[in-house]
């Protein structure tokens, strides 16, 4: 705020102050801090050291600056003006659109000094070098006639944009509670990407620290992270872990985890199953050691880092499988076979795509019979919660809407902790095989109408073939339920009696050919299958829709894996989903085809077998590249099928 500003501007500041007070921003029992025209946070001081709105430079601050220790990567700034005529300059659309405009330093200083929106965006741009910033501009002296605009400048972004309602997409034009502002902001794609990059960078740092100081195995590392996140939910532990001696902290850590697990509304047997992997880590000898560099011990340093850098990202409804990302990042450094036991975690953008393909809604009951770390369930829950409008709907989703099965104890602990950290779904998680005679009937009792599946790949024996998992998933669904699975392409094109069994009982709605390097660095050519449960394909008299989804716009990077290079994934994803839902046919992209798989006819289930080519856009280079890709496709799948057959024969010989 500039010197000499009309005193009436104080009335606008009072409007904001009163609104913040009514929305509990000043309550002592929360971690929200409201500062006015100053900050005690060193990082903010550093970023605003040249933020003065005068052309002379120097430090400057917005009228109000709001932070929260629980979510330290977010800030809210407020700029106030007495007159609604000074709400926003005509140049704001150009600023938001990233369009060039000519302006001297003096003209810029006058503009950001005069207009509320321009001033808020000025501070947000500077702070966005280190934070995700919600910028609120308020003008007018009376509550009824005041103008309000709310923007979001995600960390590292060039420009801000309107903050929109996560459900309706409408611009937000009111001052909201901190939690509500955050709930809308974390769904923004740019914010999600910025937070994910921060998370993966931290995971790499944590891997190095754990390797050098904690001596943990790759499977133990994500468990320590998830256990610590659970322990940090306990306010007493969160506030006091730094007070314990190094030799006592591991015991306090596991006691707190058990306390949080025991507080969950789940059967005792599940509590015991979940707690066991953490108990084995708590006695690891390196965790209680201390040194000159870490006088409070290795475990204390790990908890401190996770508390500061991972816990704030654990937003309940946002839908990022944080523990899955840690697991995947740690898996990159495994010295052995990354494809051991066929465990290939599904990329986040694909788990989101699955929820959309299955048309998951707040009324759905979703099952994943190979839950892994819970990625599909997290994405489904996110989509369901986004639609929920009442507490009753949210309670149903949390208590009855999510069902998971996971066989491996460590994975089960990660999936269960994923649910506990979000306050939902843990009562409906089962540890064991999805084929278990006790588990399968228990899952069916929930009457799931959506199944999402990434089964273990290449298990060798017929009993553990990927198609057998699809069959089991569909058997768990109610009649008419939708099952979506991602499996190796060989499941769609290689002869197998299970394909006949599936079509005899269920309808194959669609098959999509997916990018060759989708699971990079693990190499497997795969496809997505969509089924309608308990409606025989022949009786449905329905053509199958085939999509050619070989390019998702993601690119390989050295340290980040596959990323959405130009930010085009959301638009492409929506296009794909629209094409599928409306069964649109377009040369080069999709085709409708009647297919069978019985004793008389054994069709391939892939777009490449039926799709028309748009030759008008085909060049010699395109032709040569396609031939090379096809030859590689054939070689990979032949090798995959040969390996599967050999493994199956070996298994049969071992059983004889």
N, C-alpha and C positions, 0 to 999 in steps of 0.2 A: 504494500500500500504506500503511495507516495505522500510526501509531506504536503500540507496545504489542501488535502482532499476535503471536500465538503463534509461537515460533521454528520450530515444525514446518512452517510455511508455506515456510520455506527449502527443505525437502525437495521441495515441489511445484515451486518455482523451479528446483531442480537437475534435476528430471525434464525440464522444458521446455528448460533449457540443454543437457542431454545430447542431447535429441532434435534440437535445432537443430545441434549440433556434428556428429552422425552424418549429418545431411542436408546438410552442407557449407555451412551458413549463415556459418560463420566463416572459410571459405577466402579467402586473400588475393587469388587471381586472379579472383574475381568482384566485382561491384559492389554486393553486398549489405552493408548496415550493420545491426548489431544493437546497439541502445542500451537501457540498463536505467535506468528511472525518470528519464530525462532525454532531451534531444535538442539537437543543435547546429543543427538545421534551423530557420531563423527563422520560416518559415511555420507549422511545427508549434508552436513556442513561442507564436506569436500566437494560434493556435486553442485552445490549452490554457491560456491565461492565467487563465481562471476555472474550470478543470476539477477543482479540488480536490473530493474527495468529502465534505469537511466542509461543514456548512451555512454556514460563515463565508466561503466562496469562496477565491479565490487560485489559484495555478498548481498543477496536478496532472498526474501521468504514470502510465501503465500500467507493469506490471512489465517488460515487454519491448515495444519498438517497433522494427519491422523495415521498412527502406526499401531501394530499389534504384535506383541512378542511371540504369539502363537503362529503367526503367518508373516515372518519378517521379510518376505520377498514382495509384499504389497504395501503401497501407501495410498492415502487419499488426500488430495489437496483441494482447498476451497479458495476461490477468488470472488470478492463481493464488489458490487457497484450499486450506488443509490438509485440511479435512473435506469429504467428498462431500455431507454434509448441507447445506453452504453453496454448493452448485453453482448453483442458480437459485431465485429467489423465485417464489411462486405467481402473481405479477403479470406475469411475462414474456410469457405468451400474449396478454395485453391490450396490452402494449407492441408486440409484433410485429404484432398485428392492427390497430393504430392505434385501439383502442377507448378511450373516456374512462374515467378512474378518478380518484378523489379521494385526494389525498395531500399532507400538509404538506411544507414544505421540509426540516424535521427528519426526517420519516419517509423522504423520498427519500434524504437523506444516509445514514441508517442502512442502508437497503436496498442502495444501490450500494457501500457500504463493506463489507457483510457477504458478499454473494453474488458469485461469480465471473462469471456470465453478466451480471448486472445492471451490474457494474462495467465489463465489456468493452463492453457496449452503450452505456454512459454516455460512454466515451471515443470510441467509433466515431461517435456522433451529432455530437459536437463537431468531430471531424476531417473528417467527411463534408461540411462546408461547403467544403472545398478538395480532398478526395481521395476515391477509392474505397477503402473500408476493409474489410479482412477482420478480424473480431473473434473471437479464440479464447479460450474460457474453459476452464480446467483446474482440477480439484479432486481431492484425494487425494494421499497421500504415496508410494504404491507404483505402479509402472508397470502392473502387472497389473490393479489395481482402480481406477485413476484414471478419472474421468469427463471427457469432452471434448465441447465443443459449438463449432461453427464457424458464424459468421454473416457476411453480406455487407451492408454499408451503402453503397449506391452514392452517388456524388457528387450532392448536392442533394436526395436522397430524404428523405422525412419519417421513415421507419422502416426498420429492418433486416429481413432475412429469412434463413432458413437458406441456407447455401451448399450447392448441390447438385451432384452428379456430372453432368458435361456429357452423358454417354452414358445413364446409367440413371435419372437424376433423383433418386437416393437421397441423403439428407443426408450430408454428409461429417463424420466423427466422429474423425478422426485428424490429427496434425500432418504436413503434407506438405512436400516441397521447394518452394521459391519458385515454380519454373516450373510445378509441378503445381497449386498454389493458383491461380496466374494463369490457367492454361489453363481451369480450371473457371469462374473468376470472369468472364472476358471473354465467355463465352457467355450470361451473364445479360442479359435484354432491357434492364433499366434501366441497366446498366453500358454496354451498347452504345450506347444512346441518349445517355447523358451524354458518352461519348467522341466520338460523332458530332457532338454540338453543339459540343464544344470544337474539334473538327477544322474544322468549317465556320466557326466564329468566327475561327479562325486563318487559314483560307483567305481570308476577307474582309480581314483585316489584311495578309496577304501580298500580295494583289492591289494594295492601295493602295500598299504599299512598292515593289513592282515597277513599278507605273505611274509613281510619282513619282521613283524613284531609278535603277532599272535599265533603264527604257525598253524592256521586253520586250513582244513581241506576245502575244496571248491564246494562240496555239498554242505559243509558246516557254515560257510560264510553267509548265505542268505538266511539261514536259521538264526544266526546271531542278530542279523538286522531285524527280522520279524519279531524275535523275542524281545529285543530292545524297544521296538515301537510299541509292543503290547505293554511292557513295563512302564513306559513313559506316559501311557494313558492314566496311570495311577498318579494323582497329583502329589501325594506325599513322596513317592519315589522320585518324581520329576524334580521336586524342589530339594531333595536331600541326598541324591546319589553322590554328590561331591563331598559329603561329610564323612563317608564311610572309609575305613582303612582298606588298602588294596587287598589284603587277605580276606576281608569280610564281604567285600562287594559282590563277588560271584554268588554267595549264598543269598544275599539280599535280592539280587537280580532274579534268581530262579524262584525265590519265595514270592516275589511280586508277580511274576508271570503266572504262577499257579493260582495266586489270589485272584487275578483278573480272569483266568480261565474258569475257575470255580464259580465266579460271579455270573458267568454266562448261563443262559437257560438251555443247557444241553445235558443229555444223559451222562452219568458218571463215567461210564465206559469210554465215551468219546473224549471226555476231559482227560482221562488217563492216557489215551492214545495220543492226544495232542501234546501233552506236557512231556512225554518221555524223551523225544529228540532234544528238547531244550535242557533237560536234566543232564544228559550226557555231555553237553557243551559246557555246562556250568562248572564241571570238575576239570576242565582243560587246564593243565599246569601253567601255561604261559599267561593266562588271563589275570592271574593274581600277582604276577611279578611287577616290580616297579624298578625304575632306573633314574639316573640323574635327569634324563630328558623327560621322563614321565613319572614324577614322584608319587602320583596317586594311583599308578598302575595302568596296565595296558587296557583292561576292561573299562576303566573310567574314561580313558581317552576315546575309546570306541563309542561309548554311550554319549559322550559330549559331542562328538562329531555328528552322530546320527540325530541327536536332539536338535542341533543347530541347522543341519542341512537336509535331512530327510523327513523328519516328523512334520515340519510345516507344509510339506507337499502332500500329506496324507489327507486330501479332501474327500469327504465321504461320498459325494454324489457325482464327482467329476468323471470318474470312469477310467482312470489310468491304473493299470495293474502294476503298481510300484514294485511290489515284491517280485513280480515276474520279470521286470526290467533288471532288477538286481541279479536275479538268478541267471538271466540270459547273458548279462555282462560278465558275471563271474565264470560262466561256462566257456566264454571265449578263451580263457586262460588255462583251461584244463589240458593237461599234457596228453591224456589218452584220447580215445575215440569220442568225439562230440555227439555221435549218433548212437552211443551206447543205449541199449534197451529201446531204441527207436524214439527217444524223447526229443521232440522238436517243438519248442514253444511257438505258439501262433503270434505273429506280429500284431501289434495293437490295432493298426488300421484295418486289419482283416477281422479281428474280433468285433469291431464296431460294424463292419460291413455285414457280418453274419446276423447281428441283431436287427439290422434294417431289412435284410433279405427275408428273415423269418417274420417280419412285421411285428416285432415284440412290442407289447403295449402294457399299460399299467394293470391290465386284467390278466396278463399271461402268467403261466407257471412254467418256468424254464428249467430244463435238466441238462447237465453235462456229465456223462458217465465216465469220462476220462478227464477229470477237472484240472489236473496239473496244479498250477499255482492259483487257479481261479480266474484266469483272464476272461473267458467267455461269460462267466457269471458276473464279473465286475462290469463288463460292457453292457450286458443285458440289464443289470440293475440300474445303471446310469440312464439308459433309455427309458426304463419304467418310471424311475423317480422323476425324470424330467416331465413326464405327463401327469404325475400325481398332483392333485390339487388339495386334498384333504389329509388330515392326520390318519384317518381311518384307512385311506388308500395306501399311504406310506407304511402303515403298520402291517397291512396284508402283504405287501411286497417283501418287507423284511422278514416276516414270520413264516410266510407260505409260498412266496413267489420264486424262490431259488433252491434248486436241489443239485447236489454234486456228489460224485463218487470218485474216489482216488485210492489206488492200491498201495502206492509207496508211502511209508510212514513220514518221511521228510517232506514229500510233496503235500501230503494230507495236512501236515502241520502248517505249511505255507498257505494253503488254500483256506484252512480254518482261521488262521490269523488274519488273512485278507478280509474275511467276513467279519470277524470280531472288531477289527480296526474301523470297519464301516458301520458297525452296529446292526448287522443283519445276516440272515441266512445260515448261521452256524449250526442251528438245531437240525438242519436238513442236509448235513454233510455226512457221508458214510465212508468209512475206511475199509477197503477190501476190494475184491474183484467185482466188476459190474456183472459178471456172470454168476456170482455167488447165489446159491439157492435161497439165502435169507435176504440178501440185499435187493435183488431184482424185484421181488414182490413188495418190499417196503417202498421202493421208488414208485412203483405203479400206484400205490395207495394215494400218492400225492396228486394223481391225475394230471401229469404234465401235458401241456398242449404244444410245447416247443422244445425241440432237442437241438443242441449245438455240440459239435464233435470234431476233435482232432485226435484220432486214435493213434496208438503207438504204431510206427511205420516198420514194415519189413520184419515181422516177428517170425516168419519162416513157416510155422505149422499152420495147417488149415483151420484149426480151432482158434487161432489168434490172427487170422487174416483181417485186414482192414474192413472188408465187406461184412465180416462176422460182427464187428463192432457196430457198423451201421444197422445191421439187422437187429441187434440187441437194443440199440437206441430207439428204433422205430417200434419195437415190441413194447417198450415202456410208455409210449405215447398213447393218448386217447385217440379214438377214431377221428380222422380228419386233421390230426395234429401235423405240424410242419417240422421236418427234420432236415438240418443242414450240416453237411460234413465236408471236410477237406481231406483228400486222400491222394496217394500216388496215381498218376494218369494210367498206370497199368491196370488199376481196378476198373477203368472204364473201357479198356480196349482189349485186354487179354482174356482168353477163354477161362471161365470159372463157373462151376455149377451154382455158386452163391448168387451170381447175377440173375440166374433163372429163378431162384427162390425169392429173391427180393421183388422181382417184377410180378411174381405170382401172388404176392401179398400186399404190395404197396405200389403207388404211382410215382414214376420218375418224372418230376415236373421240369427240372432243368439241370444242365451240366455246364459249367463255365471253365474254360481252359485258363489257368493262372500263369503269372510270370515265371519264367524258368528259374530265376534266382530269388524267388519270394522268401525262401528260408535261408538265404545266404548268412553264414558261410557253408551251411550244409546244403549239398547239391541234390535236389530231388524235384522232378517235374510232376506237378500236381494239378488237381482240378477240384472244383466245388460241386457237390451234388445236392440237389434239393428234392426232398421226397414228401409225399402226402401219405400219412400212415394209415394202414388197414383198409386201403381202397385199391384192389388189384388193378394193375396197369391196363390190362386188356378191357376190363369193365369200364374204366374211366373214359375210354374212346377219346383220348386226349393226346395231341402231339406234344413232344418234348421240345423245350426251348433250349437252344445251345448258344452260349455267348463266347466270343473270342476276346478274353480279357488278359492278353499277354503283356500289356504295357500299363502299369499302374502309375507311371511317372516318377517312381522312386529311382534314385541313383546310388551306386556304391561309393562309400567314402572310406578312407583308411582307418579312421578312429571312431566313426559314428555308425558304421554299418550302412544299411540302406536307409536313405532319408528322402523326404518329399522335397526335392531340390528347388522347385519353383513355386511351391505352395499350391499346386493345382489339384491335389488329391481330393479335397472336399467336393469340388465341382465335378470331377470325373466320377467320383463315387456316386453322387446323386444322379448323374447321367446313367451309369450302369444300373442302379436300382430302378430307375424309371423304365429303362429298356426291359428289364426282367419283369417287373410288376405288370406292365402293359403288354408284354410279349411282343414287343416291336421287332420287326425284321429289317435289317439294313445290311446291304452287301459289305463284306469285310468286317462286320461286327457281330452279326447274329443270324440265326436261321431257325425255323420251325421244322421239325422232322418227326414223322411217325417211326418209332423204333420198337423192336421186339428182341427178346432173348429167350428162345425156347428150343425145342428139339428140331424145329424146322428152319429157324432163322436166328442168327447170332450177330446182331448189329453192333457197331462200335458206338460208344457214347461220348463223342467229342465233336466240337464245332468243325475241326479241321476236315472231318470226313464228309461234311455236307454243305459247308458254307460256300456261297458264291463269292468270287473275287471281283473287286472293282478294278477292272483292267485299265480304266481311263487314268488312274493315278499310279500305275505300275511302271517302274523304270527298270533298266537292265540291272542296276545295282540292287534294287529291291528283290528282283528275281533270284540273283545269285545269293543274296543274304538268306532268303527264305529256304533255298535248297540246302544251304549249309546248316541252317537251324533244324530242318527236317531230318537230315542225316544224323546230326548230333542227338536229336530227339529219339530216333530209332535206336541208335547205339546205346543211349542211356537206359531206355526202357527194356531193351533186350538183355542188357547186363543185369538190370535190376531183377527181371523175371528169372533169369538164370540163377542169380544168387538166392532168390526166394525159393526156387525149386530145389536147389542143392541143400539149402538149410532145412527144408521140409523133409527131404529124403534122409538127411543125416539124423533128424529128430526121430523119424520113423525107425531107422536102424537102431538108434539108441534105446528105443522103447521095446524093440523085439527081444 
